[in-house]
């Protein structure tokens, strides 16, 4: 895991995953709760459907779920961010292509897709909890001054 960047934390962050349904909205909710002064948005390479388990595990951990409507990167109202964090391989490649020569940091934080876990509901929920734990740890590491 890369260490915290030197200097002040970014003033704006975009989290990107495949469909803006699980990983990136989870990261957005955690960042907004822990670092409310940082403008935070999430998007997907493609537009998916909101996953209700995300809200369930966020509430369980004490985070307020956002009223989330998935959006694609093409639908973003803003196009400039200090930091873009990609949470899936496809999102990382797209972000690098889109940012090209822009002065923006793009970081890849590979995160598992908990919806791919097969098994009981308890096993599925545990996968979402694990994802939330990983995301929260990375956010605290990267954005704490």
N, C-alpha and C positions, 0 to 999 in steps of 0.2 A: 504494500500500500504506500503510495507516495506520501511524503510528509506535507504538512501544511505549507502553502505557498507563503513566501515572505511578503511583507507589506500589508496594507489594509485589505480587509475582505472585499469581495466585489460588491458593487451597489445593485447589480441586477444579475439574475441567474435564470437560465432556461434549462429545464430537464427534458430530455427527449428519450422515448423508448419506441417500441414498434407501433402500438396502437393507442397510446395515451389512455390506457385502461387500468393498469396496475402499477407498474414501477414508477413512471414519471409523476402521476398524480399523488402517489404515496410520498415521493420525495418533495413535491411541492408543498403538501400539507405539513410535513415535518419541518421544512425550512421556514415556512410562514410562521409556525408556532414558536420555533426556537430563535429565529432571527427576523422579527417583524419589520425591521428597518431595511431589509434587503428585498427589492422588488423581485418576486419570484413567479414564474409561469411554467407550465408544462405543455408538451405537445407530443404528437406521435408522427412517425413517418406516414402512417395511414391513420384514418379515423376509425376507432373501434367503438365498443359499447362499454359504459361504466360497469365495473365489477363490484357487486355489493359486498364481497368479502373484504375489500379494501377498507370501506367505511367501518366494518365490524372490528377489524384488528386495530385500526387507528383509535377508535373509541376505547377499546380494551386497554390500550397503552396510555390513554389520557390525552390523545391528540384529537382536535376537532376536525372531522372530515369536511372537506370543502364541497359545496354544491357543485359537483363536477360534471361537466358535459365534455366528453372527449373532443379534441380538435387536432387537426393535422398541422404540420409546420406551415403549410400553405395558407392556413386560416389565421395565423397569428396576426394580431393587430400591431405588435411591435416587431421590428426586425433587427434591432441591435441590443446585444447583451454583453456584459463584461465577461461572463463565463457561461459556456454551454457545457452541460454535463450529459453525456450520452450513456445510456444504461443497457443498450443492446447493440450487437455488432452492426446491423443494418443502419441503425440510427447514427452510429459513429461515422460510417462511410458517407452518409448523406450530409451530415453536419460539416464534415471536412470539405466536401464538394461545394456546399453552399457558402461557406465562409471564405474560401479561397484566400484572397489577399487582405481580408479584414483584420483589424487589430483586435482579435478576440481570442481568449483562451478556450480551447476545446479539450475536455478531459473525458477519457473513457473509464467508467466505473462498471465493469462487467457484473451484472446482477442476474441471478437465475429467474426464470419465469415460473412462478409457483403454480400457475394454471396447468402446467405440463405434468405436475405430480399426479401419479395414479395411486389410488388407494381409498381409504375411508375418508369421511368428512374430517375427522380429527387429524388425519395425516395431511390433508389439504390445508386446513387452518394452520397447522404447525409450519408448513412451508411458507405461508403468508407471514406468519410471525417472525420466522427466520429472516425473510426478506426485509421486513420492517427494521429488525435489529441491525442488519447489515447497512441499510440505507441511513438509519439514524447515526450509526457510528461514523460512517464516511462523512456525513454532513457536519457533525460535531468536529471531526478532525480537520476538515478542509476550511470551515468558515469561522472557527473560533480564533480570535486574535490573541 
